[in-house]
Amino acid sequence: MACELHRRIKIALCCSLKETTLLNLSRCLVVCIAGLLLWPLTARQTKAKGASTAERLASFDVPREIKIISPVLDLRSLRVMSWNIDRGYQLDQIADEIAKEPADLCLLQEVDWGTARVGSTDVGAELARRLGLDLAYAIEFEELSQEHSSPAYTGQATLTRLPLRRSRVLRFENQSGFWKPHSWIPSSIPLMQRRLGSRVALVTDLQFAGQLLVVYNAHLESRSYGRIQMNQLDEILADLRSHYPPDTPAIIGGDLNTKYFPSIFLHKLQREGFHSAIGERIERSHTIAMALDWIFVRGHIRWERGTIRRDWKGSDHYPILAELVASH
């Protein structure tokens, strides 16, 4: 066991050196030291949890729905918003900002449910209650360092006034292994961000202007220079082709993590018949990380106007707001 642990520590150090940043090297050293001290405990914990892991992962692919309102059937225009809300740390601020300019369809990412860092709040359900919207929620990860007496999750939430016909979880085949728990990395330390689960798109079938509107609320991988994000986007497009007729109106929105070469993603979706809510512009949607967040639409609907609201507070991301109008 000692030899195996020594081998893994060497691998971790080599990987960190390839990242070329002092921050990653320091983090890797912390992992190694903590692993040496806590490996016997974490190994026992992993073994104890192993029997139920497969069942827990399977349950993640069942979305949760909460119906609060009577849906609105006769809308011909739609205010759409996408916002990575940074776990919901500033829940009151987030709710107040959205309430000032109420949206009919909200695509939210990094939405915590029961984590210690947000005081065990069910952030998606609380926002749905305060804003008077129905909720669909998909678990992205179980946050192992955020649990006390019950499981803790983060994921995507779609809130809407529209009739919600169906929701489902598209869990991507292409994933980064960065987040996975290991017996030699203590899962109880928040810095390590050990998780069960993987990146997803929450898919909702809505009714708008008398027809089906398919919405993909996506949070693509951050631990990649673009290859994994592009593969995950391809999976969304393949899912759309395989589940719906070619002329079905559809929205793809969320945190696409397009920090590397965002124009490639923009032009790819344009070739697939999608139009960005902010047109041809590539604009910063994060406090430091450039263009990450998008809303795209295709079909017999069109954007009237769209903007990134850098005046809104509550997250390290800025929301995108846009008006969507039925063409006929």
C-alpha positions as CSV (number, residue, x, y, z in Angstrom):
1,M,0.0,0.0,0.0
2,A,2.8,2.4,0.8
3,C,4.4,1.8,-2.6
4,E,1.1,2.4,-4.3
5,L,0.5,5.6,-2.4
6,H,4.1,6.8,-3.2
7,R,3.5,6.1,-6.9
8,R,0.2,8.1,-6.9
9,I,1.9,11.0,-5.2
10,K,4.6,11.0,-7.9
11,I,2.0,11.0,-10.6
12,A,0.1,13.9,-8.9
13,L,3.3,15.9,-8.7
14,C,4.1,15.3,-12.4
15,C,0.6,16.3,-13.5
16,S,0.8,19.5,-11.4
17,L,4.2,20.5,-12.9
18,K,2.6,20.3,-16.4
19,E,0.0,22.9,-15.3
20,T,3.0,25.3,-14.9
21,T,1.4,27.5,-12.3
22,L,2.5,27.9,-8.7
23,L,-1.0,27.7,-7.5
24,N,-1.6,24.2,-8.9
25,L,1.8,23.1,-7.6
26,S,0.9,24.3,-4.1
27,R,-2.5,22.6,-4.3
28,C,-0.9,19.4,-5.3
29,L,1.5,19.5,-2.4
30,V,-1.4,20.0,0.0
31,V,-3.1,17.0,-1.5
32,C,0.0,14.9,-1.1
33,I,0.6,15.9,2.5
34,A,-3.1,15.5,3.4
35,G,-3.2,12.2,1.6
36,L,-0.3,10.8,3.6
37,L,-1.9,11.9,6.9
38,L,-5.5,10.9,6.2
39,W,-5.2,8.0,3.7
40,P,-6.1,5.2,6.2
41,L,-9.3,7.1,7.1
42,T,-10.4,8.0,3.6
43,A,-9.6,4.5,2.4
44,R,-12.0,3.1,5.0
45,Q,-14.7,5.7,4.1
46,T,-14.5,4.9,0.4
47,K,-14.7,1.2,1.0
48,A,-17.8,1.7,3.3
49,K,-19.6,3.8,0.7
50,G,-18.7,1.7,-2.3
51,A,-21.7,-0.7,-2.1
52,S,-24.2,2.2,-2.6
53,T,-22.3,4.4,-5.0
54,A,-23.8,2.8,-8.2
55,E,-27.3,3.3,-6.8
56,R,-26.6,6.9,-5.8
57,L,-25.2,7.7,-9.3
58,A,-28.2,6.2,-11.0
59,S,-30.6,8.3,-8.9
60,F,-28.8,11.5,-10.1
61,D,-30.3,10.9,-13.6
62,V,-33.8,11.4,-12.4
63,P,-34.6,15.1,-12.5
64,R,-36.7,16.7,-9.7
65,E,-39.8,18.8,-10.5
66,I,-41.6,21.2,-8.3
67,K,-44.9,22.7,-9.5
68,I,-45.8,25.9,-7.8
69,I,-48.0,27.9,-10.2
70,S,-50.6,27.4,-12.9
71,P,-48.6,27.7,-16.1
72,V,-49.2,30.5,-18.6
73,L,-50.5,29.1,-21.9
74,D,-50.9,32.2,-24.2
75,L,-47.4,33.8,-24.1
76,R,-46.2,35.0,-27.5
77,S,-43.0,36.7,-26.2
78,L,-40.7,35.4,-23.6
79,R,-38.0,37.0,-21.3
80,V,-35.2,34.4,-21.0
81,M,-32.3,34.6,-18.6
82,S,-29.2,32.4,-18.1
83,W,-27.1,32.9,-15.0
84,N,-24.4,30.9,-13.2
85,I,-25.3,31.9,-9.6
86,D,-22.1,30.7,-7.9
87,R,-23.8,28.1,-5.6
88,G,-26.3,30.6,-4.4
89,Y,-24.0,32.1,-1.7
90,Q,-25.8,35.4,-2.1
91,L,-29.3,34.0,-2.3
92,D,-31.1,37.2,-1.2
93,Q,-29.2,39.4,-3.7
94,I,-29.8,36.9,-6.5
95,A,-33.5,36.7,-5.8
96,D,-33.8,40.5,-5.6
97,E,-32.0,41.1,-8.9
98,I,-34.2,38.6,-10.8
99,A,-37.4,40.0,-9.2
100,K,-36.5,43.5,-10.5
101,E,-36.8,42.2,-14.1
102,P,-38.8,39.0,-13.9
103,A,-38.0,36.4,-16.5
104,D,-40.4,33.8,-17.9
105,L,-37.6,31.2,-18.3
106,C,-34.5,31.1,-16.1
107,L,-31.6,28.8,-16.8
108,L,-29.5,28.7,-13.6
109,Q,-26.2,26.9,-13.1
110,E,-24.1,26.0,-10.0
111,V,-27.3,25.8,-7.9
112,D,-26.7,24.1,-4.5
113,W,-29.1,21.8,-2.7
114,G,-28.3,21.0,0.9
115,T,-24.6,22.0,1.0
116,A,-22.9,23.3,4.1
117,R,-21.6,26.3,2.3
118,V,-25.2,27.7,1.7
119,G,-26.5,26.7,5.1
120,S,-28.1,23.5,3.8
121,T,-30.5,25.6,1.7
122,D,-32.4,24.2,-1.2
123,V,-31.4,27.1,-3.4
124,G,-33.4,26.2,-6.5
125,A,-36.6,25.5,-4.7
126,E,-36.3,28.6,-2.6
127,L,-35.8,30.7,-5.7
128,A,-38.8,29.1,-7.4
129,R,-40.9,29.9,-4.3
130,R,-39.8,33.5,-4.1
131,L,-40.2,34.2,-7.8
132,G,-43.4,32.2,-8.4
133,L,-42.0,29.8,-11.0
134,D,-42.1,26.1,-11.6
135,L,-38.8,24.2,-11.1
136,A,-36.9,21.4,-12.8
137,Y,-33.6,20.4,-11.2
138,A,-30.8,18.1,-12.3
139,I,-28.0,16.9,-10.1
140,E,-24.6,17.5,-11.5
141,F,-22.4,16.5,-8.6
142,E,-22.8,15.2,-5.0
143,E,-20.4,17.5,-3.1
144,L,-18.7,15.1,-0.7
145,S,-17.0,17.9,1.3
146,Q,-20.3,19.7,1.9
147,E,-22.2,16.9,3.7
148,H,-23.1,16.5,7.3
149,S,-26.1,14.3,8.1
150,S,-27.5,14.2,4.6
151,P,-26.3,14.3,1.0
152,A,-25.4,17.6,-0.6
153,Y,-25.6,18.5,-4.3
154,T,-25.0,21.1,-6.9
155,G,-26.6,21.2,-10.3
156,Q,-28.8,23.1,-12.8
157,A,-32.2,24.6,-12.2
158,T,-34.7,25.6,-14.9
159,L,-37.4,27.9,-13.6
160,T,-40.4,28.8,-15.8
161,R,-43.9,30.1,-16.2
162,L,-44.4,28.0,-19.2
163,P,-46.1,24.6,-19.2
164,L,-43.5,21.9,-18.3
165,R,-44.2,18.8,-20.3
166,R,-41.2,16.7,-19.4
167,S,-37.7,17.0,-18.0
168,R,-34.7,14.7,-18.2
169,V,-31.0,14.6,-17.6
170,L,-28.4,14.4,-20.4
171,R,-25.2,13.2,-18.6
172,F,-22.3,13.6,-21.0
173,E,-20.1,10.7,-22.1
174,N,-17.1,13.0,-22.4
175,Q,-16.0,14.1,-19.0
176,S,-12.9,15.2,-17.0
177,G,-11.7,12.8,-14.3
178,F,-10.5,15.8,-12.3
179,W,-13.4,15.8,-9.8
180,K,-13.5,12.1,-9.0
181,P,-12.9,10.9,-5.4
182,H,-9.8,8.9,-4.6
183,S,-8.9,7.0,-1.5
184,W,-5.6,8.9,-1.3
185,I,-7.4,12.4,-1.5
186,P,-9.5,13.3,1.6
187,S,-13.0,14.0,0.4
188,S,-14.0,15.8,3.6
189,I,-11.8,18.9,2.8
190,P,-13.6,21.5,0.7
191,L,-10.3,22.6,-1.0
192,M,-10.1,19.2,-2.7
193,Q,-13.6,19.5,-4.3
194,R,-14.1,15.7,-4.4
195,R,-17.4,14.8,-6.0
196,L,-19.6,12.0,-7.3
197,G,-21.4,12.6,-10.6
198,S,-20.4,14.5,-13.7
199,R,-21.3,17.3,-16.1
200,V,-24.9,17.4,-17.5
201,A,-27.4,19.3,-19.5
202,L,-30.9,19.6,-18.0
203,V,-33.4,19.1,-20.8
204,T,-36.9,20.5,-20.5
205,D,-39.8,20.2,-23.0
206,L,-41.9,23.3,-22.6
207,Q,-44.9,24.7,-24.4
208,F,-44.5,28.1,-26.0
209,A,-46.8,29.8,-28.5
210,G,-48.7,26.6,-29.0
211,Q,-45.7,24.5,-29.9
212,L,-42.9,22.5,-28.3
213,L,-39.9,24.4,-27.1
214,V,-36.9,22.2,-26.1
215,V,-34.5,23.8,-23.6
216,Y,-30.9,22.6,-22.8
217,N,-29.6,24.1,-19.6
218,A,-25.9,23.2,-19.8
219,H,-22.9,23.5,-17.6
220,L,-19.9,22.3,-19.7
221,E,-16.5,21.2,-18.3
222,S,-14.1,23.8,-16.9
223,R,-11.1,21.6,-16.6
224,S,-10.2,21.5,-20.3
225,Y,-8.7,23.8,-22.9
226,G,-11.8,23.4,-25.1
227,R,-11.8,19.8,-26.3
228,I,-14.1,18.4,-23.7
229,Q,-16.5,21.4,-23.9
230,M,-16.7,20.9,-27.7
231,N,-17.4,17.2,-27.3
232,Q,-20.1,17.9,-24.8
233,L,-21.7,20.4,-27.1
234,D,-21.6,17.8,-29.9
235,E,-23.5,15.5,-27.5
236,I,-26.2,18.1,-27.0
237,L,-26.6,18.5,-30.7
238,A,-26.7,14.7,-31.2
239,D,-29.4,14.4,-28.5
240,L,-31.4,17.2,-30.2
241,R,-31.2,15.4,-33.6
242,S,-32.1,12.0,-32.2
243,H,-35.1,13.0,-30.0
244,Y,-36.9,15.7,-32.0
245,P,-37.9,16.6,-35.5
246,P,-35.4,18.9,-37.4
247,D,-37.6,22.0,-37.2
248,T,-38.3,21.8,-33.5
249,P,-37.6,25.2,-31.8
250,A,-34.8,24.8,-29.3
251,I,-32.7,26.8,-26.8
252,I,-29.2,25.9,-25.8
253,G,-28.0,28.1,-22.9
254,G,-25.9,28.2,-19.8
255,D,-22.3,28.3,-18.7
256,L,-20.5,26.7,-21.7
257,N,-17.0,27.5,-20.3
258,T,-15.9,28.9,-23.6
259,K,-12.9,30.7,-22.1
260,Y,-10.6,29.4,-24.9
261,F,-11.5,30.5,-28.5
262,P,-15.2,31.3,-27.9
263,S,-15.7,32.3,-31.5
264,I,-15.2,28.6,-32.5
265,F,-18.3,27.7,-30.4
266,L,-20.3,30.6,-31.7
267,H,-19.7,29.8,-35.3
268,K,-20.3,26.1,-34.8
269,L,-23.7,26.7,-33.4
270,Q,-24.5,29.2,-36.1
271,R,-23.7,26.5,-38.7
272,E,-26.3,24.4,-36.9
273,G,-28.9,27.1,-37.3
274,F,-28.7,28.7,-33.9
275,H,-28.5,32.4,-33.2
276,S,-26.9,34.0,-30.1
277,A,-29.0,36.3,-27.9
278,I,-26.2,38.9,-28.2
279,G,-25.7,38.4,-32.0
280,E,-22.2,38.3,-33.3
281,R,-20.7,39.9,-30.2
282,I,-18.3,38.0,-27.9
283,E,-18.6,39.6,-24.5
284,R,-17.2,39.1,-21.0
285,S,-19.8,37.3,-18.8
286,H,-17.5,36.6,-15.8
287,T,-15.6,39.0,-13.5
288,I,-12.2,37.7,-14.9
289,A,-12.7,34.8,-17.3
290,M,-14.0,36.5,-20.4
291,A,-16.9,34.9,-22.4
292,L,-18.4,31.9,-20.6
293,D,-22.1,32.2,-20.7
294,W,-24.5,32.1,-23.7
295,I,-28.1,31.6,-24.9
296,F,-28.7,30.3,-28.4
297,V,-32.0,29.7,-30.2
298,R,-33.2,28.1,-33.4
299,G,-36.6,27.5,-35.1
300,H,-39.6,29.7,-35.6
301,I,-38.7,32.1,-32.8
302,R,-36.3,35.0,-32.8
303,W,-34.4,37.3,-30.5
304,E,-35.7,40.8,-30.1
305,R,-32.7,42.0,-28.0
306,G,-30.2,40.6,-25.6
307,T,-27.7,41.9,-23.1
308,I,-25.2,40.9,-20.5
309,R,-26.1,42.6,-17.2
310,R,-22.8,43.6,-15.6
311,D,-24.7,45.8,-13.2
312,W,-26.3,42.8,-11.4
313,K,-24.7,41.5,-8.2
314,G,-24.8,38.1,-6.5
315,S,-22.3,36.0,-8.4
316,D,-18.9,35.9,-10.1
317,H,-20.8,35.5,-13.4
318,Y,-23.1,38.1,-15.1
319,P,-26.5,37.1,-16.3
320,I,-27.7,37.2,-19.9
321,L,-31.2,38.5,-20.5
322,A,-33.0,38.4,-23.8
323,E,-36.5,38.8,-25.3
324,L,-37.7,35.9,-27.4
325,V,-40.6,36.3,-29.8
326,A,-42.7,33.7,-31.7
327,S,-42.4,34.3,-35.4
328,H,-45.9,33.1,-36.3
